């Protein structure tokens, strides 16, 4: 069993930046592709896809709504994946989750964008963007 832990959330002014980290325990992160999702206030049953990165890091997918502002990376030697968020906007306010998929690649957008395709989830980290 693997556990995921997100960190790096907080309160930031609009236009600011945050970098979220995702680490694993139980099994190394290099066993998983990693997805990032967010849950906005009042949308308790909706995990919005933000981006994903394949096991090796060669494939990266970013949701159009955050493309150009958010980037995803990973360093398996550090057992960590990151979500770098720049030029944050109030509408980015949400709980951000990382999730692990045992498949090594991002096979299609029909899969890696769907929360139910992921096997393990972290507890989430709150990001609040003040206007």
C-alpha positions as CSV (number, residue, x, y, z in Angstrom):
1,X,0.0,0.0,0.0
2,X,1.3,3.4,-0.9
3,X,0.4,6.7,0.9
4,X,0.7,10.1,-0.8
5,X,1.2,13.4,1.0
6,X,0.8,16.8,-0.5
7,X,2.4,19.9,0.9
8,X,3.0,23.5,0.0
9,X,-0.5,24.9,0.0
10,X,-1.4,28.2,1.7
11,X,-2.8,31.7,1.2
12,X,-1.4,33.8,-1.6
13,X,-2.3,37.0,-3.3
14,X,-3.6,37.0,-6.8
15,X,-0.6,37.0,-9.2
16,X,1.5,35.1,-6.7
17,X,3.0,31.6,-6.9
18,X,3.0,28.4,-5.0
19,X,4.7,25.1,-5.5
20,X,2.9,22.0,-4.3
21,X,4.8,18.8,-3.6
22,X,3.7,15.2,-3.6
23,X,5.7,12.5,-2.0
24,X,5.0,8.8,-1.3
25,X,5.6,6.4,1.5
26,X,5.2,2.6,1.4
27,X,6.4,2.4,-2.3
28,X,8.6,4.8,-4.2
29,X,6.9,7.4,-6.5
30,X,8.7,6.0,-9.5
31,X,6.2,3.2,-9.6
32,X,3.4,5.6,-10.6
33,X,2.2,8.1,-13.0
34,X,1.0,11.1,-11.0
35,X,-2.1,13.2,-11.5
36,X,-3.0,16.5,-9.9
37,X,-6.6,17.4,-9.3
38,X,-8.5,20.1,-7.4
39,X,-11.8,20.5,-5.7
40,X,-13.2,24.0,-5.6
41,X,-15.4,25.3,-2.8
42,X,-19.0,24.1,-3.1
43,X,-18.0,21.4,-5.5
44,X,-17.6,18.5,-3.1
45,X,-18.1,15.8,-5.6
46,X,-16.0,17.2,-8.5
47,X,-12.3,16.6,-8.8
48,X,-11.2,18.8,-11.6
49,X,-8.2,17.6,-13.6
50,X,-5.2,19.9,-13.4
51,X,-2.4,17.9,-15.0
52,X,-0.5,14.6,-15.0
53,X,3.0,13.3,-15.5
54,X,4.0,9.8,-16.5
55,X,6.2,7.6,-14.4
56,X,9.4,8.6,-16.2
57,X,8.4,12.2,-16.6
58,X,8.6,12.1,-20.3
59,X,4.9,12.7,-20.8
60,X,3.2,15.7,-19.2
61,X,-0.4,16.8,-19.7
62,X,-1.8,20.2,-18.5
63,X,-5.4,21.2,-18.5
64,X,-6.1,24.0,-20.9
65,X,-7.5,26.3,-18.2
66,X,-4.2,26.5,-16.4
67,X,-1.8,26.0,-19.3
68,X,0.9,28.6,-19.4
69,X,0.6,29.2,-15.6
70,X,1.0,25.7,-14.1
71,X,3.7,23.2,-14.8
72,X,4.3,19.7,-13.5
73,X,7.6,18.0,-12.9
74,X,9.1,15.2,-10.9
75,X,12.4,13.9,-9.6
76,X,12.2,10.2,-8.8
77,X,15.5,10.4,-7.1
78,X,13.9,12.7,-4.6
79,X,10.7,10.7,-4.5
80,X,8.7,13.9,-5.3
81,X,6.4,15.4,-7.9
82,X,5.6,19.1,-8.0
83,X,2.9,21.3,-9.3
84,X,4.3,24.8,-9.9
85,X,1.5,27.4,-10.0
86,X,2.3,30.9,-11.2
87,X,0.1,33.9,-11.7
88,X,-2.5,32.5,-9.4
89,X,-6.1,33.7,-9.7
90,X,-8.9,33.6,-7.1
91,X,-10.7,31.0,-9.2
92,X,-7.7,28.7,-8.5
93,X,-8.8,28.5,-4.9
94,X,-9.4,24.8,-4.1
95,X,-8.1,21.8,-2.3
96,X,-5.4,20.3,-4.5
97,X,-4.8,16.5,-4.6
98,X,-2.1,14.3,-6.1
99,X,-3.1,10.9,-7.1
100,X,-1.1,7.8,-8.2
101,X,-1.8,5.6,-11.2
102,X,0.1,2.3,-11.5
103,X,0.2,2.5,-15.2
104,X,3.5,3.9,-16.5
105,X,2.3,6.1,-19.3
106,X,-0.4,8.7,-19.9
107,X,-2.2,6.6,-22.5
108,X,-5.0,8.9,-23.5
109,X,-6.9,11.9,-22.2
110,X,-9.9,9.7,-21.7
111,X,-8.0,8.0,-18.9
112,X,-5.6,10.3,-17.2
113,X,-8.1,13.1,-16.9
114,X,-10.6,10.9,-15.0
115,X,-10.2,10.7,-11.2
116,X,-11.5,7.1,-11.1
117,X,-8.5,6.0,-13.1
118,X,-6.2,6.7,-10.2
119,X,-5.5,4.1,-7.5
120,X,-4.3,6.1,-4.6
121,X,-4.9,9.6,-3.3
122,X,-3.4,12.1,-0.9
123,X,-5.3,14.0,1.7
124,X,-5.1,17.3,-0.2
125,X,-3.7,20.7,0.5
126,X,-5.6,23.9,0.6
127,X,-4.7,26.7,-1.8
128,X,-6.5,30.0,-1.2
129,X,-5.9,32.9,-3.6
130,X,-7.0,36.3,-2.3
131,X,-8.0,39.0,-4.8
